[in-house]
Amino acid sequence: MEKNKISLVRVSLKDNKRLSELLDVYKRNKKPLAFWHHNWKELFFKDIDEYKKYYREKKMICYALYFDDKIIGTIELGRLTNTDNKMKCRKISYWIDKNYTRRGIMYNSLAMFEKVLKNENLDLLIAEVESDNAPSINLMKKLKYNVKSISWLVAKNGKTMIHYIEFNKLLRKKR
């Protein structure tokens, strides 16, 4: 997928060069990506093998996001599932290098990605965004995603640990 200076390339788990480049970008952005990794131990990749393990276990598909032929982030697709009313759906997540935010790159990337998925007969996309992540919330609104639910994880001490907003976007009308 390619448009203007943006391209998305599916990453194979055998592509150590590309995975290494992604891991380098990730490591440089660990702190700004706190909304993405949620301080979950499994998302603090030390090496390519941990990165591969994550994608294998989660059965996710990773697309490297390039801008001007340089890797600057990812878009990830969760496994294909069906909703209760038989709609084909996938979860989507994304992250981008802090030096490339607020330029419309992720907006254009996700919009391009949605068109491809719609052509592949996907009915619904779902994105979970932390409530403190104003840029991603604004991005979801700009892309015309709808709020489906809001949820909290509560610790034993009663304090809220994580607060998510689940957005969804209907790509095709119900069958």
C-alpha positions in Angstrom: 0.0 0.0 0.0 1.4 3.3 -1.0 0.2 6.9 -1.2 2.3 10.0 -1.5 5.3 9.6 0.8 3.5 7.0 3.0 3.8 3.2 2.5 2.7 0.2 4.5 4.6 -3.0 4.1 3.5 -6.3 5.7 6.3 -7.6 7.9 7.1 -11.3 7.8 8.4 -12.9 11.0 11.4 -14.1 8.9 12.3 -10.5 7.9 14.9 -9.8 10.6 16.2 -6.6 9.0 12.8 -4.9 9.0 11.9 -6.2 12.5 15.2 -4.9 13.7 14.5 -1.5 12.3 11.1 -1.5 13.9 12.5 -2.5 17.2 15.1 0.4 17.0 12.3 2.9 16.4 10.3 1.3 19.2 13.2 1.5 21.7 13.8 5.1 20.9 10.2 5.9 21.6 9.5 3.7 24.6 8.5 6.6 26.9 6.2 8.4 24.3 4.6 5.0 23.5 3.4 4.5 27.0 -0.2 4.7 25.8 0.5 1.8 23.4 2.5 -0.5 25.7 0.6 0.3 28.9 3.8 -0.6 30.9 2.9 -4.3 30.2 6.0 -6.4 30.6 5.2 -8.4 27.5 5.4 -5.2 25.4 8.9 -4.2 26.5 10.7 -6.0 23.7 14.5 -6.5 24.4 15.2 -8.2 21.1 13.8 -9.5 17.8 12.9 -12.9 19.3 10.6 -11.3 21.9 9.0 -9.1 19.1 8.4 -12.3 17.0 7.0 -14.1 20.0 4.5 -11.3 20.6 3.2 -11.4 17.1 3.1 -15.2 17.0 1.2 -15.6 20.3 -1.2 -12.8 19.6 -1.7 -14.0 16.0 -1.3 -10.4 14.8 -0.3 -9.1 11.4 2.2 -6.3 11.5 2.6 -3.6 8.8 5.7 -1.3 8.9 4.8 2.3 8.4 7.2 4.1 6.1 7.5 7.8 5.5 10.0 9.0 2.9 11.4 5.4 2.7 12.1 5.3 6.5 10.3 3.1 9.1 8.5 5.3 11.5 5.9 3.0 13.1 3.4 0.2 12.7 -0.2 -0.7 12.1 -1.2 -4.0 13.6 -4.2 -6.1 12.9 -5.6 -8.7 15.3 -6.9 -12.0 14.2 -10.1 -12.2 12.1 -13.1 -12.8 14.2 -16.9 -12.7 13.8 -19.3 -10.6 15.9 -22.5 -12.1 17.2 -24.3 -11.0 14.1 -21.8 -12.6 11.8 -19.8 -9.5 10.9 -16.2 -10.0 10.0 -14.1 -7.9 12.3 -10.5 -7.1 13.4 -8.9 -5.1 16.1 -6.4 -2.5 15.0 -3.6 -0.8 16.9 -0.9 1.6 15.8 2.1 3.6 16.9 4.3 6.2 15.4 7.7 7.7 16.1 7.3 10.9 18.2 9.2 12.9 15.6 6.4 12.2 13.0 3.3 12.9 15.1 0.7 15.6 14.2 1.6 15.6 10.5 -1.4 13.6 9.3 0.8 10.6 8.6 -1.1 8.2 10.8 -4.5 9.6 9.7 -3.6 9.0 6.0 -2.1 5.6 6.8 -5.2 4.4 8.6 -7.5 5.8 6.0 -5.6 4.0 3.2 -5.6 0.8 5.3 -9.4 1.0 5.8 -10.0 1.1 2.1 -7.9 -2.0 1.5 -9.7 -3.8 4.4 -13.1 -2.8 3.0 -12.1 -4.3 -0.3 -11.2 -7.5 1.4 -14.8 -7.7 2.8 -14.0 -6.8 6.4 -17.1 -5.4 8.0 -15.9 -3.8 11.2 -12.7 -2.4 12.7 -12.2 -2.0 16.5 -9.6 0.2 18.3 -9.0 0.4 22.0 -7.6 3.7 23.2 -6.6 4.8 26.7 -8.8 7.7 27.9 -5.7 9.9 28.5 -4.5 9.5 24.9 -6.1 12.6 23.5 -4.2 12.5 20.1 -5.5 8.9 19.4 -9.0 9.8 20.6 -9.0 12.8 18.2 -7.7 10.6 15.4 -10.5 8.1 15.9 -13.1 10.9 15.8 -11.5 12.4 12.7 -11.6 9.0 11.0 -15.3 8.8 12.0 -15.0 5.9 14.5 -17.8 5.6 17.0 -17.5 5.0 20.7 -18.7 1.5 21.4 -17.8 1.2 25.1 -15.8 2.5 28.0 -14.1 0.2 30.4 -11.9 0.2 33.5 -9.6 -2.4 35.0 -9.7 -2.0 38.8 -6.9 -3.0 41.2 -7.5 -4.9 44.4 -7.1 -1.6 46.3 -10.0 -0.2 44.3 -8.0 2.2 42.2 -8.5 2.4 38.4 -5.5 0.9 36.6 -6.4 1.5 33.0 -9.3 3.2 31.4 -10.1 2.4 27.8 -12.5 3.7 25.2 -13.3 1.2 22.5 -14.0 2.7 19.2 -15.4 0.9 16.2 -16.0 1.7 12.5 -18.4 0.0 10.2 -16.7 -0.5 6.9 -19.6 -2.3 5.2 -23.3 -2.5 6.0 -24.6 -5.5 7.9 -25.5 -8.4 5.6 
